[in-house]
Each structure stands twice: as structure tokens, then as C-alpha cells.
Amino acid sequence: NRANQLAHQLIALGISPDDRVAICVERGPGMIVALLAILKA
């Protein structure tokens, strides 16, 4: 799904479990996808 795809992209960029990741999106499905991806990465 989209959250897994984004999580894999974040990992490929070098995001590790203790890194902080900022998101700037409007409330909606995109925000949920981003939050899930960050938690999975």
C-alpha cells in the first residue's frame, strides 16, 4: 500500500528509527499515509 511504499522510500533516503521527520500536509488521507509511513520507517 501507499504507506509501505513511502516507508521504503524514507528508508532508502537513510531515515533511521531515531530520526525526526517533519511533515507538512493538509489534514486528510495523505496525512494518515505519511504518519503511518514514518512510524514504519
N, CA, C and O atoms as a CHARMM CRD file, in Angstrom:
* protein
*
  164
    1    1 ASN  N      0.83400  -1.18900   0.00000 PROA 1      0.00000
    2    1 ASN  CA     0.00000   0.00000   0.00000 PROA 1      0.00000
    3    1 ASN  C      0.87800   1.25300   0.00000 PROA 1      0.00000
    4    1 ASN  O      2.10500   1.15900   0.00300 PROA 1      0.00000
    5    2 ARG  N      0.24900   2.40600  -0.00300 PROA 2      0.00000
    6    2 ARG  CA     0.99400   3.66700  -0.13700 PROA 2      0.00000
    7    2 ARG  C      1.89400   3.94000   1.05400 PROA 2      0.00000
    8    2 ARG  O      2.99300   4.46800   0.88300 PROA 2      0.00000
    9    3 ALA  N      1.45500   3.59300   2.25300 PROA 3      0.00000
   10    3 ALA  CA     2.28500   3.83200   3.43800 PROA 3      0.00000
   11    3 ALA  C      3.55900   2.99400   3.37900 PROA 3      0.00000
   12    3 ALA  O      4.63500   3.47900   3.72900 PROA 3      0.00000
   13    4 ASN  N      3.44700   1.75400   2.94600 PROA 4      0.00000
   14    4 ASN  CA     4.63400   0.89700   2.82200 PROA 4      0.00000
   15    4 ASN  C      5.59100   1.42900   1.75600 PROA 4      0.00000
   16    4 ASN  O      6.80700   1.41200   1.94800 PROA 4      0.00000
   17    5 GLN  N      5.04600   1.89900   0.63900 PROA 5      0.00000
   18    5 GLN  CA     5.89000   2.45600  -0.41600 PROA 5      0.00000
   19    5 GLN  C      6.65600   3.67100   0.09600 PROA 5      0.00000
   20    5 GLN  O      7.85600   3.80100  -0.14600 PROA 5      0.00000
   21    6 LEU  N      5.96600   4.55500   0.79900 PROA 6      0.00000
   22    6 LEU  CA     6.61800   5.74900   1.33500 PROA 6      0.00000
   23    6 LEU  C      7.63000   5.38200   2.40900 PROA 6      0.00000
   24    6 LEU  O      8.69200   5.99900   2.48800 PROA 6      0.00000
   25    7 ALA  N      7.32300   4.39200   3.23400 PROA 7      0.00000
   26    7 ALA  CA     8.26500   3.94600   4.26500 PROA 7      0.00000
   27    7 ALA  C      9.54600   3.42100   3.62400 PROA 7      0.00000
   28    7 ALA  O     10.64000   3.71200   4.10800 PROA 7      0.00000
   29    8 HSD  N      9.42500   2.65900   2.55200 PROA 8      0.00000
   30    8 HSD  CA    10.60700   2.14300   1.86100 PROA 8      0.00000
   31    8 HSD  C     11.42100   3.28200   1.24700 PROA 8      0.00000
   32    8 HSD  O     12.65100   3.23000   1.23700 PROA 8      0.00000
   33    9 GLN  N     10.74600   4.30100   0.74100 PROA 9      0.00000
   34    9 GLN  CA    11.46300   5.45700   0.19200 PROA 9      0.00000
   35    9 GLN  C     12.21200   6.19800   1.29400 PROA 9      0.00000
   36    9 GLN  O     13.34800   6.62700   1.08900 PROA 9      0.00000
   37   10 LEU  N     11.58900   6.35200   2.45500 PROA 10     0.00000
   38   10 LEU  CA    12.25300   7.01800   3.57700 PROA 10     0.00000
   39   10 LEU  C     13.48500   6.23800   4.02200 PROA 10     0.00000
   40   10 LEU  O     14.53300   6.82400   4.29400 PROA 10     0.00000
   41   11 ILE  N     13.35600   4.92600   4.09400 PROA 11     0.00000
   42   11 ILE  CA    14.49300   4.08400   4.48800 PROA 11     0.00000
   43   11 ILE  C     15.60600   4.20200   3.45200 PROA 11     0.00000
   44   11 ILE  O     16.78300   4.25400   3.80800 PROA 11     0.00000
   45   12 ALA  N     15.23800   4.24400   2.17200 PROA 12     0.00000
   46   12 ALA  CA    16.23900   4.38500   1.11300 PROA 12     0.00000
   47   12 ALA  C     16.96900   5.72600   1.20700 PROA 12     0.00000
   48   12 ALA  O     18.12100   5.84300   0.78900 PROA 12     0.00000
   49   13 LEU  N     16.29200   6.73400   1.75600 PROA 13     0.00000
   50   13 LEU  CA    16.91900   8.04800   1.93500 PROA 13     0.00000
   51   13 LEU  C     17.78600   8.10900   3.18500 PROA 13     0.00000
   52   13 LEU  O     18.44900   9.11600   3.43800 PROA 13     0.00000
   53   14 GLY  N     17.78100   7.03100   3.96600 PROA 14     0.00000
   54   14 GLY  CA    18.64700   6.97200   5.13700 PROA 14     0.00000
   55   14 GLY  C     17.96800   7.30600   6.44800 PROA 14     0.00000
   56   14 GLY  O     18.64300   7.55400   7.44700 PROA 14     0.00000
   57   15 ILE  N     16.64600   7.31900   6.46400 PROA 15     0.00000
   58   15 ILE  CA    15.92100   7.58600   7.70700 PROA 15     0.00000
   59   15 ILE  C     16.06000   6.37200   8.61700 PROA 15     0.00000
   60   15 ILE  O     15.81400   5.24000   8.20000 PROA 15     0.00000
   61   16 SER  N     16.45700   6.61900   9.86500 PROA 16     0.00000
   62   16 SER  CA    16.58800   5.53100  10.83600 PROA 16     0.00000
   63   16 SER  C     15.55800   5.73300  11.94500 PROA 16     0.00000
   64   16 SER  O     14.96200   6.80600  12.03400 PROA 16     0.00000
   65   17 PRO  N     15.33600   4.72600  12.79200 PROA 17     0.00000
   66   17 PRO  CA    14.27900   4.79400  13.80500 PROA 17     0.00000
   67   17 PRO  C     14.35300   5.99100  14.75700 PROA 17     0.00000
   68   17 PRO  O     13.31200   6.43000  15.24500 PROA 17     0.00000
   69   18 ASP  N     15.52600   6.53000  15.03700 PROA 18     0.00000
   70   18 ASP  CA    15.62200   7.64600  15.98200 PROA 18     0.00000
   71   18 ASP  C     15.64100   9.01300  15.30800 PROA 18     0.00000
   72   18 ASP  O     15.80100  10.02900  15.98500 PROA 18     0.00000
   73   19 ASP  N     15.48100   9.05900  13.99100 PROA 19     0.00000
   74   19 ASP  CA    15.48800  10.33300  13.27700 PROA 19     0.00000
   75   19 ASP  C     14.13700  11.03100  13.40400 PROA 19     0.00000
   76   19 ASP  O     13.09200  10.39200  13.52900 PROA 19     0.00000
   77   20 ARG  N     14.19300  12.35800  13.36700 PROA 20     0.00000
   78   20 ARG  CA    12.96300  13.14700  13.35000 PROA 20     0.00000
   79   20 ARG  C     12.61100  13.43700  11.90200 PROA 20     0.00000
   80   20 ARG  O     13.47600  13.76400  11.08900 PROA 20     0.00000
   81   21 VAL  N     11.32800  13.31100  11.59200 PROA 21     0.00000
   82   21 VAL  CA    10.85900  13.55700  10.23200 PROA 21     0.00000
   83   21 VAL  C      9.71500  14.56100  10.31000 PROA 21     0.00000
   84   21 VAL  O      8.72700  14.33400  11.00900 PROA 21     0.00000
   85   22 ALA  N      9.85200  15.65900   9.59700 PROA 22     0.00000
   86   22 ALA  CA     8.80100  16.67600   9.56300 PROA 22     0.00000
   87   22 ALA  C      7.86900  16.39900   8.38900 PROA 22     0.00000
   88   22 ALA  O      8.30100  15.96400   7.32200 PROA 22     0.00000
   89   23 ILE  N      6.59100  16.65900   8.60800 PROA 23     0.00000
   90   23 ILE  CA     5.63200  16.53600   7.51200 PROA 23     0.00000
   91   23 ILE  C      4.83800  17.83200   7.42700 PROA 23     0.00000
   92   23 ILE  O      4.55700  18.46600   8.44400 PROA 23     0.00000
   93   24 CYS  N      4.48700  18.21200   6.23200 PROA 24     0.00000
   94   24 CYS  CA     3.69300  19.41700   6.01000 PROA 24     0.00000
   95   24 CYS  C      2.64100  19.08100   4.95500 PROA 24     0.00000
   96   24 CYS  O      2.85500  19.27600   3.75800 PROA 24     0.00000
   97   25 VAL  N      1.51900  18.58200   5.41500 PROA 25     0.00000
   98   25 VAL  CA     0.42200  18.22400   4.51800 PROA 25     0.00000
   99   25 VAL  C     -0.88400  18.65800   5.16500 PROA 25     0.00000
  100   25 VAL  O     -0.96500  18.81200   6.38400 PROA 25     0.00000
  101   26 GLU  N     -1.89900  18.85300   4.34200 PROA 26     0.00000
  102   26 GLU  CA    -3.21700  19.17600   4.87200 PROA 26     0.00000
  103   26 GLU  C     -3.82100  17.92700   5.50300 PROA 26     0.00000
  104   26 GLU  O     -3.46200  16.80100   5.16100 PROA 26     0.00000
  105   27 ARG  N     -4.73500  18.15000   6.42200 PROA 27     0.00000
  106   27 ARG  CA    -5.40800  17.01100   7.04700 PROA 27     0.00000
  107   27 ARG  C     -6.18200  16.23100   5.99500 PROA 27     0.00000
  108   27 ARG  O     -6.83200  16.80300   5.12100 PROA 27     0.00000
  109   28 GLY  N     -6.09600  14.92700   6.10200 PROA 28     0.00000
  110   28 GLY  CA    -6.78900  14.07600   5.14900 PROA 28     0.00000
  111   28 GLY  C     -6.06400  12.75600   5.00500 PROA 28     0.00000
  112   28 GLY  O     -5.19300  12.42700   5.81000 PROA 28     0.00000
  113   29 PRO  N     -6.41800  12.00400   3.98700 PROA 29     0.00000
  114   29 PRO  CA    -5.79700  10.69100   3.78900 PROA 29     0.00000
  115   29 PRO  C     -4.28300  10.75700   3.61900 PROA 29     0.00000
  116   29 PRO  O     -3.57300   9.85600   4.06500 PROA 29     0.00000
  117   30 GLY  N     -3.78300  11.81100   2.98100 PROA 30     0.00000
  118   30 GLY  CA    -2.34400  11.94300   2.79000 PROA 30     0.00000
  119   30 GLY  C     -1.59500  12.05200   4.09700 PROA 30     0.00000
  120   30 GLY  O     -0.48400  11.53900   4.22700 PROA 30     0.00000
  121   31 MET  N     -2.19800  12.72000   5.07100 PROA 31     0.00000
  122   31 MET  CA    -1.55500  12.85800   6.37800 PROA 31     0.00000
  123   31 MET  C     -1.47400  11.50300   7.07300 PROA 31     0.00000
  124   31 MET  O     -0.45500  11.18000   7.68200 PROA 31     0.00000
  125   32 ILE  N     -2.51900  10.72600   6.98700 PROA 32     0.00000
  126   32 ILE  CA    -2.52800   9.40800   7.62000 PROA 32     0.00000
  127   32 ILE  C     -1.47200   8.51200   6.97900 PROA 32     0.00000
  128   32 ILE  O     -0.75500   7.79000   7.67200 PROA 32     0.00000
  129   33 VAL  N     -1.38200   8.56500   5.64800 PROA 33     0.00000
  130   33 VAL  CA    -0.37200   7.77100   4.94000 PROA 33     0.00000
  131   33 VAL  C      1.02000   8.18500   5.38800 PROA 33     0.00000
  132   33 VAL  O      1.86700   7.33200   5.64900 PROA 33     0.00000
  133   34 ALA  N      1.26300   9.49200   5.48100 PROA 34     0.00000
  134   34 ALA  CA     2.58100   9.98500   5.88400 PROA 34     0.00000
  135   34 ALA  C      2.92000   9.55200   7.30400 PROA 34     0.00000
  136   34 ALA  O      4.04000   9.11100   7.56200 PROA 34     0.00000
  137   35 LEU  N      1.97700   9.67100   8.22100 PROA 35     0.00000
  138   35 LEU  CA     2.22800   9.27600   9.60800 PROA 35     0.00000
  139   35 LEU  C      2.52200   7.78400   9.71800 PROA 35     0.00000
  140   35 LEU  O      3.44600   7.38400  10.42600 PROA 35     0.00000
  141   36 LEU  N      1.75000   6.96900   9.02900 PROA 36     0.00000
  142   36 LEU  CA     1.99000   5.52400   9.06500 PROA 36     0.00000
  143   36 LEU  C      3.35100   5.17500   8.47100 PROA 36     0.00000
  144   36 LEU  O      4.06400   4.31900   8.99400 PROA 36     0.00000
  145   37 ALA  N      3.70300   5.84000   7.38200 PROA 37     0.00000
  146   37 ALA  CA     4.99500   5.57100   6.74400 PROA 37     0.00000
  147   37 ALA  C      6.14700   5.93200   7.66500 PROA 37     0.00000
  148   37 ALA  O      7.13000   5.19600   7.75300 PROA 37     0.00000
  149   38 ILE  N      6.03000   7.06100   8.35300 PROA 38     0.00000
  150   38 ILE  CA     7.08900   7.47700   9.27500 PROA 38     0.00000
  151   38 ILE  C      7.21300   6.48400  10.41700 PROA 38     0.00000
  152   38 ILE  O      8.32300   6.13800  10.82200 PROA 38     0.00000
  153   39 LEU  N      6.09200   6.02500  10.93600 PROA 39     0.00000
  154   39 LEU  CA     6.14000   5.04400  12.02400 PROA 39     0.00000
  155   39 LEU  C      6.74600   3.72200  11.55700 PROA 39     0.00000
  156   39 LEU  O      7.46100   3.06800  12.31500 PROA 39     0.00000
  157   40 LYS  N      6.46600   3.32700  10.32100 PROA 40     0.00000
  158   40 LYS  CA     7.00100   2.06900   9.80200 PROA 40     0.00000
  159   40 LYS  C      8.48900   2.16300   9.48900 PROA 40     0.00000
  160   40 LYS  O      9.21300   1.17300   9.58200 PROA 40     0.00000
  161   41 ALA  N      8.94500   3.37000   9.11400 PROA 41     0.00000
  162   41 ALA  CA    10.36400   3.54700   8.79300 PROA 41     0.00000
  163   41 ALA  C     11.14700   3.59300  10.08300 PROA 41     0.00000
  164   41 ALA  O     12.37000   3.73700  10.05900 PROA 41     0.00000
